[in-house]
Amino acid sequence: FYVPLIYYPLSEDDRSTGFLIPTYTTSSIKGSGLSNAFFWAIDRSQDATFYHDLYSKTGQGYGGEYRFSASPGSNGEIRPYILDEKEQFNDVGTVVRDAHQTYDVRGHASLALPHGFRLYGRSEYVSDITTKQLYQQNLAEASRRDRYVGVNLNGNIGRYRIAANVEQRDAFFESPRPDGTVDQTTRRQGRLPQINLSAAEKPIGRSRLYFGLNGEMANLVLQERLDDPTTNHSLWRFDAFPTLRYPFSRLTYLTATAAGSWRLTHWLESIDPVTGVQTNTPLTRQLLDLRMNVTGPIFSRIFQTPENGYADRFKHLIEPTFNVRWLSEFDRREEVVQFDQVDAEVGGTATYNYGIANRLLARRTRGEGRPSDSRTILTATLSQSYYTNAQAARFDPTYQSGAVGKFSPLVLDVDGRPVDHFSARFRMEVHPQARRPQLYSVSAMYDTQSAGMASSASAS
């Protein structure tokens, strides 16, 4: 279009209240579209934009965007949108899509509250996943099959830390039916709510014995199909475990620490061992958890490289590790409704973990007049676990590929961070019996803080 004159006001801070330039679009799905927006510069710390979209085929939509930055650490944005779809017909006049209204709410917010508390929320919620996939132009967003809403509140009162969490995630699946139609199902999981109370470790008197405490109360939500109440496995769980820890050695080249926890877990529902059906019968589990962790002796060597352009000193560390964990007997594990690792603990098991780590540190100069610092630029770890109970190997979350015997996979984990803005990681798991790799995982991240951009890539 030919526009002979445009009057576009700008204030001194480049933010002015007023209408934005209209946008005309054309689409084979939406038809011709005309979008208008009004920008409201509320003050220096917040603004809002209101949208109205009119489409010849689809209908019309209303939306907005609110942004704020109250202080460092307190900022966010929220983008609600409502779409009123009208009936859509094919070439012969048959209704192919009924008239209906959908909405989505996207955004995040972080608020610094009094007394050191912080509130964080995130929403990626859509009322109709098929509408989102039909009209979304972003390929990554169009291919997503889930929606999420979550709010987290956490803070400290003295040595006690309180965290409250409310979250819900819905995942949408499609499966073909014998008649050629598609069966759409929705799986819901979440925590409504989850409250955690923990006390940081503190020495008992003047001794070297430390005491800490963790406790959790959660309403765990899990429903395999929202349209089928019989697939609802939600329940309340209470979990508490006080811990005592004693460091035997504080040598720089050798550390040895023993710890013990008495874990009490109570579920308000359980699985009937005869029928396999979840019932309202409560279940209580008590576990004694004993651990011994030894690192060392550590061998090190320093290499002076004053003429090196990267660092003027390198340090190589060789750290052997040996960890032992023993869990007391619990013979009713098959009655526990499985949600996460808390439920998956296998009682009557001793686990022996052994490995060796190689670390390379570099002392780099930040620039003229700035002090140098030392950082770990490369870590390579080789480790494996042995279980006295083969069932425990199947439920150890440390290993992604799992195990079928008493030995876990042999894991090679390499983590490199040569500079501030780049990191990479490689992980390989080798089958203990077949002695061949069964899992590879590679990830990398590049972050340019000056440009405010970050990108990452991973594969497995």
Rosetta blueprint (number, residue, H / E / L):
1 F L
2 Y L
3 V L
4 P L
5 L L
6 I L
7 Y L
8 Y L
9 P L
10 L L
11 S L
12 E L
13 D L
14 D L
15 R L
16 S L
17 T L
18 G E
19 F E
20 L L
21 I L
22 P L
23 T E
24 Y E
25 T E
26 T E
27 S E
28 S L
29 I L
30 K L
31 G E
32 S E
33 G E
34 L E
35 S E
36 N E
37 A E
38 F E
39 F E
40 W E
41 A E
42 I E
43 D E
44 R L
45 S L
46 Q E
47 D E
48 A E
49 T E
50 F E
51 Y E
52 H E
53 D E
54 L E
55 Y E
56 S L
57 K L
58 T L
59 G E
60 Q E
61 G E
62 Y E
63 G E
64 G E
65 E E
66 Y E
67 R E
68 F E
69 S E
70 A E
71 S E
72 P L
73 G L
74 S E
75 N E
76 G E
77 E E
78 I E
79 R E
80 P E
81 Y E
82 I E
83 L E
84 D E
85 E E
86 K L
87 E L
88 Q E
89 F E
90 N L
91 D L
92 V L
93 G L
94 T L
95 V E
96 V E
97 R E
98 D L
99 A L
100 H E
101 Q E
102 T E
103 Y E
104 D E
105 V E
106 R E
107 G E
108 H E
109 A E
110 S E
111 L E
112 A E
113 L L
114 P H
115 H H
116 G H
117 F L
118 R E
119 L E
120 Y E
121 G E
122 R E
123 S E
124 E E
125 Y E
126 V E
127 S L
128 D L
129 I H
130 T H
131 T H
132 K H
133 Q H
134 L H
135 Y H
136 Q L
137 Q L
138 N L
139 L H
140 A H
141 E H
142 A H
143 S L
144 R L
145 R L
146 D E
147 R E
148 Y E
149 V E
150 G E
151 V E
152 N E
153 L E
154 N E
155 G E
156 N E
157 I E
158 G L
159 R L
160 Y E
161 R E
162 I E
163 A E
164 A E
165 N E
166 V E
167 E E
168 Q E
169 R E
170 D E
171 A E
172 F E
173 F E
174 E E
175 S E
176 P E
177 R L
178 P L
179 D L
180 G L
181 T L
182 V E
183 D E
184 Q E
185 T E
186 T E
187 R E
188 R E
189 Q E
190 G E
191 R E
192 L E
193 P E
194 Q E
195 I E
196 N E
197 L E
198 S E
199 A E
200 A E
201 E E
202 K E
203 P E
204 I L
205 G L
206 R L
207 S L
208 R L
209 L L
210 Y E
211 F E
212 G E
213 L E
214 N E
215 G E
216 E E
217 M E
218 A E
219 N E
220 L E
221 V E
222 L E
223 Q E
224 E L
225 R L
226 L L
227 D L
228 D L
229 P H
230 T H
231 T H
232 N E
233 H L
234 S L
235 L E
236 W E
237 R E
238 F E
239 D E
240 A E
241 F E
242 P E
243 T E
244 L E
245 R E
246 Y E
247 P E
248 F E
249 S E
250 R E
251 L E
252 T L
253 Y L
254 L E
255 T E
256 A E
257 T E
258 A E
259 A E
260 G E
261 S E
262 W E
263 R E
264 L E
265 T E
266 H E
267 W E
268 L L
269 E L
270 S E
271 I E
272 D L
273 P L
274 V L
275 T L
276 G L
277 V L
278 Q E
279 T E
280 N L
281 T L
282 P L
283 L E
284 T E
285 R E
286 Q E
287 L E
288 L E
289 D E
290 L E
291 R E
292 M E
293 N E
294 V E
295 T E
296 G L
297 P L
298 I L
299 F E
300 S E
301 R E
302 I E
303 F E
304 Q E
305 T L
306 P L
307 E L
308 N L
309 G L
310 Y L
311 A L
312 D L
313 R E
314 F E
315 K E
316 H E
317 L E
318 I E
319 E E
320 P E
321 T E
322 F E
323 N E
324 V E
325 R E
326 W E
327 L E
328 S L
329 E L
330 F L
331 D L
332 R L
333 R H
334 E H
335 E H
336 V L
337 V L
338 Q L
339 F L
340 D L
341 Q H
342 V H
343 D H
344 A H
345 E L
346 V L
347 G L
348 G L
349 T E
350 A E
351 T E
352 Y E
353 N E
354 Y E
355 G E
356 I E
357 A E
358 N E
359 R E
360 L E
361 L E
362 A E
363 R E
364 R E
365 T L
366 R L
367 G L
368 E L
369 G L
370 R L
371 P L
372 S L
373 D E
374 S E
375 R E
376 T E
377 I E
378 L E
379 T E
380 A E
381 T E
382 L E
383 S E
384 Q E
385 S E
386 Y E
387 Y E
388 T L
389 N L
390 A H
391 Q H
392 A H
393 A H
394 R H
395 F L
396 D L
397 P L
398 T L
399 Y L
400 Q L
401 S L
402 G L
403 A L
404 V L
405 G L
406 K L
407 F E
408 S L
409 P L
410 L E
411 V E
412 L E
413 D E
414 V E
415 D E
416 G E
417 R E
418 P E
419 V E
420 D L
421 H L
422 F E
423 S E
424 A E
425 R E
426 F E
427 R E
428 M E
429 E E
430 V E
431 H L
432 P L
433 Q L
434 A L
435 R L
436 R L
437 P E
438 Q E
439 L E
440 Y E
441 S E
442 V E
443 S E
444 A E
445 M E
446 Y E
447 D E
448 T E
449 Q L
450 S L
451 A L
452 G L
453 M E
454 A E
455 S E
456 S E
457 A E
458 S E
459 A E
460 S L
